[in-house]
Amino acid sequence: MSSEKEMKVIGLAGWSGSGKTTLIVQLIPALVRRGLKVSTMKHAHHAFDVDKPGKDSYEHRAAGATEVMIGSGKRWALMHELREEAEPDSRSLMRHMTQVDLLIIEGWKAEGHEKIEIHRPAHGKPLIQPDDPKVVAVAADEELPGLPVPRLDLNDVEAIADFIVAHCGLTERAQPQKAQKGAAE
């Protein structure tokens, strides 16, 4: 029997240009300050590569390797070539993630995990929320009268972090105090 608790998952979904990535890079430190271990997973709608032609790992993949792992004293990365396989869904990819307190998923707005919709009415795009029962809140930069889920202020990162912690049932942990330079001098 595993003693690990289930990793909590929340998505940030919205139309291109709504500010999902900007919000995520602000949310991560706000959640980490609460003592939480946070990972992210991002969906790309286009071909992408994290490697460069001419590098050994790129050449291994170009030669036909299904997976190439590269590691150093700072990080490691595993690249898996799909070749003729179908694109995996977010659940399939989550199985490859290390267990943390919270996994934030950017994109995959049509999948079945709970999400916070990022919405900017000035962009003229429709809300996703009316057609997606998995949208548990909308973070917007304007009021949205009649919204059946909580509306979060897109510019109040701490309040959004508070919502995520409460909604996901996460327990904040005190961070150890770092010694201040010169304090004992």
C-alpha positions as CSV (number, residue, x, y, z in Angstrom):
1,M,0.0,0.0,0.0
2,S,1.4,3.4,-1.0
3,S,1.7,6.1,1.7
4,E,1.9,8.8,-0.9
5,K,-1.1,11.1,-1.1
6,E,-2.8,11.7,-4.4
7,M,-1.2,14.6,-6.4
8,K,-3.7,17.4,-6.8
9,V,-4.3,18.8,-10.3
10,I,-5.6,22.1,-11.4
11,G,-5.7,23.4,-15.0
12,L,-5.4,27.0,-16.3
13,A,-7.3,27.2,-19.5
14,G,-8.2,30.0,-21.8
15,W,-7.8,31.3,-25.3
16,S,-4.4,32.2,-26.7
17,G,-3.2,35.5,-25.4
18,S,-5.4,35.4,-22.3
19,G,-2.4,35.4,-19.9
20,K,-2.1,31.7,-18.8
21,T,1.7,31.5,-18.8
22,T,2.0,34.9,-17.2
23,L,-0.3,33.8,-14.4
24,I,1.5,30.5,-13.9
25,V,4.9,32.1,-13.5
26,Q,3.4,34.4,-10.8
27,L,1.5,31.6,-9.1
28,I,4.4,29.1,-8.8
29,P,6.4,31.3,-6.4
30,A,3.2,32.2,-4.5
31,L,2.4,28.5,-4.0
32,V,6.1,27.6,-3.2
33,R,6.1,30.3,-0.5
34,R,3.3,28.3,1.1
35,G,5.6,25.3,1.3
36,L,4.0,23.4,-1.6
37,K,5.9,21.4,-4.2
38,V,4.6,22.4,-7.6
39,S,5.1,21.1,-11.1
40,T,3.7,22.2,-14.4
41,M,2.7,20.5,-17.6
42,K,2.1,22.5,-20.8
43,H,0.3,21.5,-24.0
44,A,1.8,22.7,-27.2
45,H,-0.5,23.0,-30.3
46,H,2.4,22.9,-32.7
47,A,5.6,20.9,-33.3
48,F,8.2,21.8,-30.8
49,D,11.7,20.7,-29.9
50,V,13.7,21.1,-26.7
51,D,16.8,20.0,-28.5
52,K,19.1,21.5,-31.1
53,P,20.4,20.0,-34.4
54,G,24.0,19.1,-34.0
55,K,23.7,18.1,-30.3
56,D,24.3,14.5,-29.5
57,S,20.9,14.0,-28.0
58,Y,19.2,15.5,-31.1
59,E,21.3,13.2,-33.3
60,H,20.3,10.1,-31.2
61,R,16.6,11.0,-31.8
62,A,17.2,11.8,-35.5
63,A,18.8,8.4,-35.9
64,G,15.6,6.7,-34.6
65,A,15.8,6.3,-30.9
66,T,12.4,6.2,-29.2
67,E,13.6,7.8,-26.0
68,V,16.7,9.8,-25.2
69,M,17.6,10.8,-21.7
70,I,20.2,13.5,-21.0
71,G,21.4,14.3,-17.5
72,S,23.8,16.6,-15.7
73,G,24.5,17.8,-12.2
74,K,21.7,20.4,-12.6
75,R,18.8,18.6,-14.3
76,W,17.8,15.7,-16.5
77,A,15.3,15.5,-19.3
78,L,13.7,12.6,-21.1
79,M,12.6,13.0,-24.7
80,H,10.1,10.5,-26.1
81,E,9.5,10.5,-29.8
82,L,5.9,9.5,-30.7
83,R,6.9,8.5,-34.2
84,E,3.5,7.1,-35.5
85,E,1.8,6.9,-32.1
86,A,-1.2,9.1,-31.3
87,E,-0.8,12.2,-29.3
88,P,-1.1,11.3,-25.6
89,D,-3.8,13.0,-23.4
90,S,-2.9,14.8,-20.2
91,R,-3.8,11.8,-18.0
92,S,-1.3,9.6,-19.9
93,L,1.4,12.2,-19.5
94,M,0.7,12.8,-15.8
95,R,1.8,9.2,-15.1
96,H,5.3,10.2,-16.0
97,M,5.4,13.1,-13.5
98,T,7.0,12.9,-10.1
99,Q,4.6,13.1,-7.3
100,V,4.3,16.6,-5.9
101,D,1.6,18.5,-4.0
102,L,0.2,20.3,-7.0
103,L,0.4,19.8,-10.7
104,I,-0.7,22.9,-12.8
105,I,-1.7,22.1,-16.3
106,E,-1.6,24.8,-18.9
107,G,-3.8,24.1,-21.9
108,W,-5.6,20.9,-22.6
109,K,-8.8,23.0,-22.1
110,A,-11.0,20.2,-23.6
111,E,-9.9,17.5,-21.1
112,G,-11.6,16.4,-18.0
113,H,-9.5,17.8,-15.2
114,E,-10.8,20.8,-13.1
115,K,-9.7,24.2,-14.4
116,I,-9.6,27.8,-13.7
117,E,-10.5,29.7,-16.9
118,I,-8.3,32.8,-17.7
119,H,-10.6,35.3,-19.4
120,R,-10.1,38.8,-20.7
121,P,-13.4,40.2,-22.0
122,A,-11.5,42.9,-24.0
123,H,-10.1,40.1,-26.2
124,G,-13.6,39.4,-27.5
125,K,-13.4,35.7,-27.1
126,P,-16.4,33.8,-25.5
127,L,-16.2,32.2,-22.0
128,I,-15.3,28.5,-22.0
129,Q,-17.1,28.0,-18.7
130,P,-20.7,27.7,-19.9
131,D,-19.8,24.7,-22.0
132,D,-17.3,23.1,-19.5
133,P,-18.6,21.8,-16.1
134,K,-14.9,21.3,-15.1
135,V,-14.3,25.1,-14.9
136,V,-14.4,25.7,-11.2
137,A,-13.6,29.4,-11.3
138,V,-12.9,32.2,-13.8
139,A,-9.9,34.6,-13.3
140,A,-10.8,37.8,-15.2
141,D,-9.6,41.4,-15.3
142,E,-13.2,42.7,-15.3
143,E,-16.5,41.9,-13.5
144,L,-18.6,39.1,-15.1
145,P,-22.2,39.4,-13.9
146,G,-24.2,36.2,-13.6
147,L,-21.2,33.9,-13.5
148,P,-22.2,30.6,-11.8
149,V,-18.7,29.9,-10.5
150,P,-16.4,32.2,-8.5
151,R,-14.8,35.1,-10.3
152,L,-11.2,35.7,-9.3
153,D,-9.4,38.9,-9.9
154,L,-6.8,38.1,-12.5
155,N,-4.5,40.7,-11.1
156,D,-4.6,39.3,-7.5
157,V,-2.2,36.3,-7.7
158,E,-2.3,35.8,-3.9
159,A,-6.1,35.4,-3.9
160,I,-5.9,33.0,-6.8
161,A,-3.2,31.0,-4.9
162,D,-5.5,31.0,-1.9
163,F,-8.4,29.7,-4.0
164,I,-6.3,26.9,-5.4
165,V,-5.0,25.8,-2.0
166,A,-8.6,25.8,-0.6
167,H,-10.2,24.2,-3.6
168,C,-7.6,21.4,-3.9
169,G,-7.6,20.8,-0.1
170,L,-3.9,21.5,0.1
171,T,-2.1,21.9,3.4
172,E,0.4,24.8,3.5
173,R,3.7,24.0,5.3
174,A,5.8,26.6,7.0
175,Q,8.9,27.4,5.1
176,P,12.2,27.3,7.1
177,Q,13.5,30.8,7.8
178,K,16.6,31.6,5.9
179,A,19.4,33.1,7.9
180,Q,19.8,36.8,7.1
181,K,23.2,37.8,5.9
182,G,25.0,39.8,8.6
183,A,22.4,39.1,11.3
184,A,25.0,37.3,13.5
185,E,27.9,39.6,12.8
